[in-house]
Amino acid sequence: MKKFPVISKRGNEYRVDVKECRLFVDHYEVYVYERYIGWFKRERFRFLNESFMGYPRSYNANEFDFDFIAMAKHEVERMENSWEADEKREQLKIEAERKFEEWDGDCSE
């Protein structure tokens, strides 16, 4: 099953594919893609939510009562929240590096 566009709470557009997992019964994989324009101005999609060896997270459909919409929403929100956490961590790292460069080297404090 495919759906485009799926618009997140932050206003970003994604394509979401839900496929039955081949390894586990009643499990589904939710693939999230972003759209971009490739060569010759062709519309292309880039896979975003790789978790393990090129595959996304697998969801137990029983936990979601086979609600594929809820699975898709959960995966998009989880992915965007992880990006937000990464951005915050990167900002903390930049701030810490700046403070270290400005430090006068005095350890007596």
DRENPA-3360 file (N, C-alpha, C; in nm, 2 decimals, always signed):
BEGIN
1 = MKKFPVIS = +0.08/-0.12/+0.00/+0.00/+0.00/+0.00/+0.09/+0.12/+0.00 ~ +0.05/+0.22/-0.08/+0.13/+0.35/-0.09/+0.04/+0.46/-0.07 ~ +0.09/+0.57/-0.01/+0.02/+0.69/+0.00/+0.11/+0.81/-0.01 ~ +0.08/+0.90/-0.11/+0.15/+1.03/-0.13/+0.05/+1.14/-0.16 ~ +0.05/+1.25/-0.10/+0.14/+1.29/+0.00/+0.09/+1.26/+0.14 ~ +0.18/+1.23/+0.23/+0.14/+1.22/+0.37/+0.21/+1.35/+0.44 ~ +0.13/+1.43/+0.50/+0.18/+1.56/+0.55/+0.19/+1.55/+0.70 ~ +0.32/+1.57/+0.75/+0.34/+1.56/+0.89/+0.29/+1.68/+0.97;
9 = KRGNEYRV = +0.30/+1.67/+1.10/+0.26/+1.78/+1.19/+0.34/+1.91/+1.16 ~ +0.47/+1.89/+1.12/+0.56/+2.00/+1.09/+0.54/+2.05/+0.95 ~ +0.45/+1.99/+0.87/+0.42/+2.04/+0.74/+0.50/+1.97/+0.63 ~ +0.59/+1.88/+0.66/+0.67/+1.81/+0.56/+0.59/+1.70/+0.48 ~ +0.62/+1.69/+0.35/+0.55/+1.59/+0.27/+0.63/+1.46/+0.26 ~ +0.57/+1.35/+0.27/+0.64/+1.22/+0.26/+0.55/+1.13/+0.17 ~ +0.61/+1.03/+0.12/+0.54/+0.91/+0.07/+0.56/+0.80/+0.17 ~ +0.45/+0.73/+0.20/+0.46/+0.62/+0.30/+0.41/+0.49/+0.23;
17 = DVKECRLF = +0.49/+0.39/+0.24/+0.45/+0.26/+0.19/+0.44/+0.16/+0.31 ~ +0.34/+0.08/+0.32/+0.32/-0.02/+0.42/+0.32/-0.15/+0.35 ~ +0.42/-0.24/+0.39/+0.43/-0.37/+0.33/+0.43/-0.48/+0.44 ~ +0.38/-0.59/+0.41/+0.37/-0.70/+0.50/+0.52/-0.75/+0.52 ~ +0.55/-0.78/+0.64/+0.68/-0.83/+0.68/+0.69/-0.98/+0.64 ~ +0.80/-1.02/+0.58/+0.82/-1.15/+0.53/+0.87/-1.25/+0.64 ~ +0.92/-1.19/+0.75/+0.98/-1.27/+0.86/+0.88/-1.30/+0.97 ~ +0.79/-1.21/+1.00/+0.70/-1.23/+1.12/+0.55/-1.23/+1.07;
25 = VDHYEVYV = +0.47/-1.30/+1.14/+0.33/-1.30/+1.11/+0.26/-1.18/+1.17 ~ +0.17/-1.11/+1.10/+0.10/-0.99/+1.15/+0.19/-0.88/+1.18 ~ +0.31/-0.87/+1.11/+0.40/-0.76/+1.12/+0.40/-0.68/+0.99 ~ +0.41/-0.55/+1.00/+0.42/-0.47/+0.87/+0.53/-0.37/+0.89 ~ +0.60/-0.35/+0.77/+0.71/-0.25/+0.77/+0.66/-0.12/+0.71 ~ +0.69/-0.01/+0.77/+0.65/+0.12/+0.72/+0.77/+0.19/+0.66 ~ +0.77/+0.21/+0.53/+0.87/+0.28/+0.46/+0.83/+0.43/+0.44 ~ +0.92/+0.52/+0.47/+0.90/+0.66/+0.46/+1.00/+0.72/+0.36;
33 = YERYIGWF = +0.95/+0.79/+0.26/+1.03/+0.85/+0.15/+1.01/+1.00/+0.14 ~ +1.11/+1.07/+0.10/+1.09/+1.22/+0.07/+1.10/+1.23/-0.08 ~ +1.03/+1.33/-0.13/+1.03/+1.35/-0.28/+1.14/+1.45/-0.31 ~ +1.21/+1.42/-0.43/+1.30/+1.52/-0.48/+1.30/+1.51/-0.63 ~ +1.36/+1.61/-0.70/+1.36/+1.61/-0.84/+1.49/+1.56/-0.89 ~ +1.49/+1.45/-0.96/+1.62/+1.39/-1.01/+1.66/+1.44/-1.15 ~ +1.74/+1.36/-1.22/+1.78/+1.40/-1.35/+1.66/+1.41/-1.45 ~ +1.68/+1.50/-1.54/+1.57/+1.53/-1.64/+1.44/+1.57/-1.58;
41 = KRERFRFL = +1.45/+1.63/-1.46/+1.34/+1.68/-1.39/+1.23/+1.58/-1.36 ~ +1.28/+1.45/-1.33/+1.19/+1.35/-1.30/+1.17/+1.34/-1.15 ~ +1.04/+1.32/-1.11/+1.01/+1.30/-0.96/+1.07/+1.17/-0.91 ~ +1.15/+1.18/-0.80/+1.21/+1.06/-0.74/+1.18/+1.06/-0.59 ~ +1.20/+0.95/-0.53/+1.18/+0.94/-0.38/+1.30/+0.88/-0.32 ~ +1.34/+0.94/-0.20/+1.46/+0.90/-0.13/+1.41/+0.83/+0.00 ~ +1.46/+0.71/+0.03/+1.42/+0.63/+0.15/+1.48/+0.69/+0.27 ~ +1.40/+0.72/+0.38/+1.45/+0.79/+0.49/+1.47/+0.72/+0.62;
49 = NESFMGYP = +1.39/+0.62/+0.65/+1.38/+0.56/+0.78/+1.45/+0.43/+0.79 ~ +1.57/+0.41/+0.74/+1.64/+0.29/+0.75/+1.68/+0.26/+0.90 ~ +1.64/+0.15/+0.95/+1.67/+0.11/+1.09/+1.78/+0.00/+1.10 ~ +1.77/-0.10/+1.02/+1.86/-0.21/+1.03/+1.88/-0.28/+0.90 ~ +2.00/-0.28/+0.85/+2.04/-0.34/+0.72/+1.95/-0.31/+0.61 ~ +1.91/-0.18/+0.60/+1.83/-0.13/+0.49/+1.68/-0.15/+0.50 ~ +1.64/-0.20/+0.62/+1.49/-0.22/+0.64/+1.44/-0.12/+0.75 ~ +1.32/-0.08/+0.74/+1.26/+0.00/+0.85/+1.21/-0.08/+0.96;
57 = RSYNANEF = +1.16/-0.01/+1.06/+1.11/-0.09/+1.18/+0.98/-0.17/+1.14 ~ +0.97/-0.28/+1.20/+0.85/-0.37/+1.18/+0.75/-0.34/+1.29 ~ +0.63/-0.33/+1.26/+0.52/-0.30/+1.36/+0.43/-0.42/+1.37 ~ +0.40/-0.46/+1.49/+0.30/-0.56/+1.52/+0.16/-0.51/+1.49 ~ +0.10/-0.56/+1.39/-0.03/-0.51/+1.36/-0.14/-0.53/+1.47 ~ -0.12/-0.63/+1.55/-0.22/-0.65/+1.66/-0.21/-0.54/+1.76 ~ -0.09/-0.48/+1.79/-0.08/-0.37/+1.88/-0.15/-0.24/+1.83 ~ -0.16/-0.23/+1.70/-0.23/-0.11/+1.63/-0.37/-0.15/+1.58;
65 = DFDFIAMA = -0.42/-0.27/+1.62/-0.55/-0.32/+1.57/-0.56/-0.31/+1.42 ~ -0.45/-0.34/+1.35/-0.44/-0.34/+1.20/-0.48/-0.20/+1.15 ~ -0.45/-0.09/+1.22/-0.47/+0.04/+1.18/-0.35/+0.09/+1.11 ~ -0.34/+0.08/+0.98/-0.22/+0.12/+0.90/-0.20/+0.27/+0.91 ~ -0.31/+0.35/+0.92/-0.29/+0.49/+0.93/-0.22/+0.53/+1.06 ~ -0.25/+0.46/+1.17/-0.18/+0.49/+1.29/-0.04/+0.45/+1.29 ~ -0.01/+0.34/+1.22/+0.13/+0.29/+1.20/+0.21/+0.40/+1.12 ~ +0.15/+0.45/+1.02/+0.22/+0.54/+0.93/+0.25/+0.67/+1.01;
73 = KHEVERME = +0.14/+0.72/+1.08/+0.16/+0.84/+1.16/+0.27/+0.83/+1.27 ~ +0.26/+0.71/+1.33/+0.36/+0.68/+1.44/+0.50/+0.68/+1.38 ~ +0.52/+0.62/+1.27/+0.66/+0.61/+1.21/+0.71/+0.75/+1.17 ~ +0.62/+0.83/+1.10/+0.66/+0.96/+1.06/+0.70/+1.05/+1.18 ~ +0.61/+1.05/+1.28/+0.64/+1.12/+1.40/+0.77/+1.08/+1.47 ~ +0.79/+0.95/+1.48/+0.91/+0.89/+1.54/+1.04/+0.94/+1.47 ~ +1.03/+0.94/+1.34/+1.14/+0.97/+1.25/+1.17/+1.12/+1.27 ~ +1.07/+1.21/+1.27/+1.09/+1.35/+1.28/+1.14/+1.39/+1.42;
81 = NSWEADEK = +1.09/+1.32/+1.52/+1.14/+1.34/+1.66/+1.29/+1.30/+1.67 ~ +1.33/+1.20/+1.61/+1.47/+1.16/+1.62/+1.56/+1.26/+1.55 ~ +1.51/+1.32/+1.44/+1.59/+1.42/+1.37/+1.60/+1.54/+1.46 ~ +1.49/+1.58/+1.53/+1.49/+1.69/+1.62/+1.59/+1.67/+1.73 ~ +1.59/+1.55/+1.79/+1.69/+1.52/+1.89/+1.83/+1.53/+1.84 ~ +1.85/+1.48/+1.72/+1.99/+1.49/+1.66/+2.03/+1.64/+1.64 ~ +1.94/+1.72/+1.60/+1.97/+1.86/+1.58/+2.00/+1.93/+1.71 ~ +1.93/+1.90/+1.82/+1.96/+1.95/+1.95/+2.09/+1.91/+2.00;
89 = REQLKIEA = +2.12/+1.78/+1.98/+2.25/+1.73/+2.02/+2.37/+1.79/+1.95 ~ +2.35/+1.82/+1.82/+2.45/+1.89/+1.74/+2.47/+2.03/+1.79 ~ +2.36/+2.10/+1.82/+2.37/+2.24/+1.88/+2.44/+2.24/+2.01 ~ +2.42/+2.14/+2.09/+2.49/+2.13/+2.22/+2.64/+2.11/+2.20 ~ +2.67/+2.03/+2.10/+2.81/+2.00/+2.07/+2.88/+2.13/+2.02 ~ +2.81/+2.20/+1.93/+2.87/+2.33/+1.88/+2.89/+2.43/+1.99 ~ +2.79/+2.44/+2.08/+2.81/+2.53/+2.19/+2.92/+2.49/+2.29 ~ +2.93/+2.36/+2.31/+3.04/+2.31/+2.40/+3.18/+2.34/+2.34;
97 = ERKFEEWD = +3.19/+2.32/+2.21/+3.32/+2.35/+2.14/+3.35/+2.50/+2.14 ~ +3.25/+2.58/+2.13/+3.27/+2.73/+2.14/+3.32/+2.77/+2.27 ~ +3.25/+2.71/+2.38/+3.29/+2.74/+2.52/+3.43/+2.70/+2.55 ~ +3.47/+2.58/+2.49/+3.61/+2.53/+2.51/+3.71/+2.62/+2.45 ~ +3.68/+2.67/+2.33/+3.77/+2.76/+2.26/+3.79/+2.89/+2.33 ~ +3.68/+2.94/+2.40/+3.68/+3.07/+2.47/+3.74/+3.05/+2.61 ~ +3.75/+2.93/+2.66/+3.80/+2.91/+2.79/+3.95/+2.95/+2.80 ~ +3.98/+3.02/+2.91/+4.12/+3.07/+2.93/+4.22/+2.97/+2.98;
105 = GDCSE = +4.17/+2.85/+3.01/+4.26/+2.74/+3.06/+4.28/+2.74/+3.21 ~ +4.22/+2.82/+3.28/+4.23/+2.83/+3.43/+4.15/+2.72/+3.49 ~ +4.22/+2.63/+3.57/+4.15/+2.52/+3.64/+4.13/+2.55/+3.79 ~ +4.17/+2.67/+3.84/+4.16/+2.70/+3.98/+4.02/+2.73/+4.03 ~ +3.93/+2.74/+3.94/+3.79/+2.78/+3.98/+3.72/+2.66/+4.04;
% end
